[in-house]
């Protein structure tokens, strides 16, 4: 099979993944739309919460149940949400999940075929960064979703991935080409792969952060409008998930910065060259370090800390979509 055939098959796999992701996005949207409670359902849910509270979930007996391994209030609420899901919503969520798995497989196939076409790690230009990053986001989400119910998060994962793949195909697409001499190193597979993986995890954290801020605003409102957000985890749980994801992503980005410095020393003779890409990578590290510091500091509101994390993701977008394309430096290898 020629390289041209491999390129065609890779592009077909990516285009097919976009179609499947579009269908998955619609299925998840239907799922969330059907989760929106009716007026009667809201009233019944409020009565049930009152009965549960009066019956001992918050009473003296609850402490013994929690200590003995019994169901907590959070477990009860989660089970209640699952039991209240309409059959149509569960069906839509199942369809969305299966389509997500299929799209993940198609993106993996597209990346593997691209690697076979270029005879190297597919990390040499903007297009390759984009499709590999999309693959990491989908694989990370699917792996996490096998461990816990994350159907409510599906829409907020497949949508940015679909947008990223669309930009990759229409704006950042580059034909196979030889690597620059400085990129012909084992560090390409180490430094750039870990950087792409960390950005993928940061993307999941960004989606969770947005959901947390919306949920927190709704919970603090005097009159909360009915929406699918009523069926999602509460703001406290969403904030903890946001923090947990960033705890995973930050060490990966730290390794990215350190590995980049080591590679720069081998390629250009200096650990630090004040290249635009290096500067922005360090800016991203500082902003996310500020988020983790604020999150652990007494007196800082969790909402303000999450806003810092969102600013960090904004820096990632600038680093990827602006610095790579419009800034000239030693990292000018976007291929555009």
PETA-V284330 format. One record per residue. N is the residue number from 0. RES is the residue in three letters. D_LAST is the distance of its C-alpha to the last C-alpha in Angstrom with 2 decimals. Layout:
BEGIN
{{N,RES,D_LAST} {N,RES,D_LAST}}
END
This chain:
BEGIN
{{0,UNK,27.04} {1,UNK,24.16} {2,UNK,20.54} {3,UNK,19.82} {4,UNK,22.52} {5,UNK,21.17} {6,UNK,17.71} {7,UNK,19.68} {8,UNK,21.91} {9,UNK,19.24} {10,UNK,17.60} {11,UNK,21.20} {12,UNK,22.06} {13,UNK,19.28} {14,UNK,20.26} {15,UNK,23.86} {16,UNK,23.34} {17,UNK,22.06} {18,UNK,25.23} {19,UNK,27.41} {20,UNK,25.97} {21,UNK,26.71} {22,UNK,30.25} {23,UNK,30.56} {24,UNK,29.57} {25,UNK,32.26} {26,UNK,34.78} {27,UNK,34.30} {28,UNK,34.60} {29,UNK,37.86} {30,UNK,39.02} {31,UNK,38.61} {32,UNK,40.09} {33,UNK,43.14} {34,UNK,43.58} {35,UNK,44.29} {36,UNK,48.03} {37,UNK,50.61} {38,UNK,53.18} {39,UNK,55.82} {40,UNK,53.56} {41,UNK,52.85} {42,UNK,56.60} {43,UNK,57.40} {44,UNK,54.75} {45,UNK,56.22} {46,UNK,59.69} {47,UNK,58.55} {48,UNK,57.06} {49,UNK,60.36} {50,UNK,62.32} {51,UNK,60.17} {52,UNK,60.52} {53,UNK,64.24} {54,UNK,64.59} {55,UNK,63.47} {56,UNK,59.69} {57,UNK,60.00} {58,UNK,63.65} {59,UNK,65.59} {60,UNK,65.13} {61,UNK,61.34} {62,UNK,61.18} {63,UNK,63.19} {64,UNK,61.04} {65,UNK,57.87} {66,UNK,59.44} {67,UNK,60.71} {68,UNK,57.39} {69,UNK,58.01} {70,UNK,55.55} {71,UNK,54.14} {72,UNK,53.64} {73,UNK,49.89} {74,UNK,50.61} {75,UNK,52.99} {76,UNK,50.54} {77,UNK,47.84} {78,UNK,50.34} {79,UNK,51.53} {80,UNK,48.05} {81,UNK,47.59} {82,UNK,51.05} {83,UNK,50.49} {84,UNK,47.36} {85,UNK,48.15} {86,UNK,47.96} {87,UNK,45.35} {88,UNK,43.11} {89,UNK,43.51} {90,UNK,42.73} {91,UNK,39.51} {92,UNK,38.47} {93,UNK,39.28} {94,UNK,37.20} {95,UNK,34.23} {96,UNK,34.64} {97,UNK,34.88} {98,UNK,31.81} {99,UNK,29.91} {100,UNK,31.07} {101,UNK,30.03} {102,UNK,26.52} {103,UNK,26.23} {104,UNK,27.37} {105,UNK,24.89} {106,UNK,21.89} {107,UNK,23.40} {108,UNK,23.79} {109,UNK,20.18} {110,UNK,19.08} {111,UNK,21.82} {112,UNK,20.96} {113,UNK,17.30} {114,UNK,18.83} {115,UNK,21.27} {116,UNK,18.73} {117,UNK,16.70} {118,UNK,20.03} {119,UNK,19.03} {120,UNK,18.46} {121,UNK,15.51} {122,UNK,14.05} {123,UNK,11.42} {124,UNK,8.08} {125,UNK,7.70} {126,UNK,9.10} {127,UNK,11.81} {128,UNK,12.68} {129,UNK,13.22} {130,UNK,15.46} {131,UNK,17.31} {132,UNK,17.91} {133,UNK,19.27} {134,UNK,21.43} {135,UNK,22.85} {136,UNK,23.72} {137,UNK,25.54} {138,UNK,27.26} {139,UNK,28.40} {140,UNK,29.76} {141,UNK,31.53} {142,UNK,33.05} {143,UNK,34.33} {144,UNK,35.58} {145,UNK,37.71} {146,UNK,39.59} {147,UNK,40.20} {148,UNK,40.09} {149,UNK,36.69} {150,UNK,36.76} {151,UNK,36.74} {152,UNK,33.35} {153,UNK,31.67} {154,UNK,30.51} {155,UNK,28.84} {156,UNK,26.91} {157,UNK,25.79} {158,UNK,24.69} {159,UNK,21.92} {160,UNK,20.86} {161,UNK,20.80} {162,UNK,18.74} {163,UNK,16.16} {164,UNK,16.07} {165,UNK,15.88} {166,UNK,12.73} {167,UNK,11.29} {168,UNK,12.45} {169,UNK,11.81} {170,UNK,8.79} {171,UNK,6.72} {172,UNK,7.92} {173,UNK,6.84} {174,UNK,9.87} {175,UNK,11.88} {176,UNK,11.47} {177,UNK,13.66} {178,UNK,13.48} {179,UNK,13.74} {180,UNK,17.53} {181,UNK,17.80} {182,UNK,16.44} {183,UNK,19.05} {184,UNK,21.60} {185,UNK,23.58} {186,UNK,22.34} {187,UNK,19.01} {188,UNK,21.20} {189,UNK,23.28} {190,UNK,21.37} {191,UNK,18.15} {192,UNK,20.24} {193,UNK,22.75} {194,UNK,20.26} {195,UNK,18.81} {196,UNK,22.46} {197,UNK,23.60} {198,UNK,21.04} {199,UNK,22.29} {200,UNK,25.84} {201,UNK,25.11} {202,UNK,23.88} {203,UNK,27.30} {204,UNK,28.99} {205,UNK,27.29} {206,UNK,28.64} {207,UNK,32.03} {208,UNK,32.11} {209,UNK,31.60} {210,UNK,34.36} {211,UNK,36.61} {212,UNK,36.42} {213,UNK,37.16} {214,UNK,39.99} {215,UNK,41.44} {216,UNK,41.51} {217,UNK,43.25} {218,UNK,45.76} {219,UNK,46.70} {220,UNK,47.24} {221,UNK,50.87} {222,UNK,50.45} {223,UNK,47.68} {224,UNK,46.34} {225,UNK,46.35} {226,UNK,42.98} {227,UNK,41.39} {228,UNK,40.88} {229,UNK,44.60} {230,UNK,43.95} {231,UNK,41.19} {232,UNK,42.12} {233,UNK,43.57} {234,UNK,41.72} {235,UNK,43.20} {236,UNK,41.93} {237,UNK,38.43} {238,UNK,38.31} {239,UNK,39.44} {240,UNK,36.78} {241,UNK,34.11} {242,UNK,35.52} {243,UNK,35.84} {244,UNK,32.19} {245,UNK,31.10} {246,UNK,33.64} {247,UNK,31.78} {248,UNK,28.24} {249,UNK,29.15} {250,UNK,30.38} {251,UNK,27.25} {252,UNK,25.14} {253,UNK,27.76} {254,UNK,27.35} {255,UNK,23.55} {256,UNK,24.19} {257,UNK,26.95} {258,UNK,25.17} {259,UNK,22.18} {260,UNK,24.81} {261,UNK,26.46} {262,UNK,23.33} {263,UNK,22.52} {264,UNK,26.10} {265,UNK,25.72} {266,UNK,22.40} {267,UNK,22.90} {268,UNK,26.63} {269,UNK,26.76} {270,UNK,26.67} {271,UNK,25.23} {272,UNK,23.16} {273,UNK,22.49} {274,UNK,18.76} {275,UNK,17.20} {276,UNK,16.18} {277,UNK,19.73} {278,UNK,21.34} {279,UNK,19.82} {280,UNK,20.62} {281,UNK,24.14} {282,UNK,24.35} {283,UNK,23.69} {284,UNK,26.39} {285,UNK,28.79} {286,UNK,28.47} {287,UNK,29.12} {288,UNK,31.91} {289,UNK,33.36} {290,UNK,33.36} {291,UNK,35.21} {292,UNK,37.59} {293,UNK,38.32} {294,UNK,38.89} {295,UNK,41.46} {296,UNK,43.12} {297,UNK,46.31} {298,UNK,46.28} {299,UNK,42.64} {300,UNK,42.24} {301,UNK,40.11} {302,UNK,38.40} {303,UNK,37.31} {304,UNK,36.03} {305,UNK,33.89} {306,UNK,32.45} {307,UNK,31.28} {308,UNK,29.59} {309,UNK,27.77} {310,UNK,26.68} {311,UNK,25.31} {312,UNK,23.15} {313,UNK,21.97} {314,UNK,20.90} {315,UNK,18.99} {316,UNK,17.04} {317,UNK,16.38} {318,UNK,15.39} {319,UNK,12.89} {320,UNK,11.52} {321,UNK,12.10} {322,UNK,12.39} {323,UNK,9.31} {324,UNK,7.19} {325,UNK,9.89} {326,UNK,12.03} {327,UNK,12.17} {328,UNK,14.16} {329,UNK,15.00} {330,UNK,12.78} {331,UNK,9.47} {332,UNK,8.06} {333,UNK,5.47} {334,UNK,3.81} {335,UNK,0.00}}
END
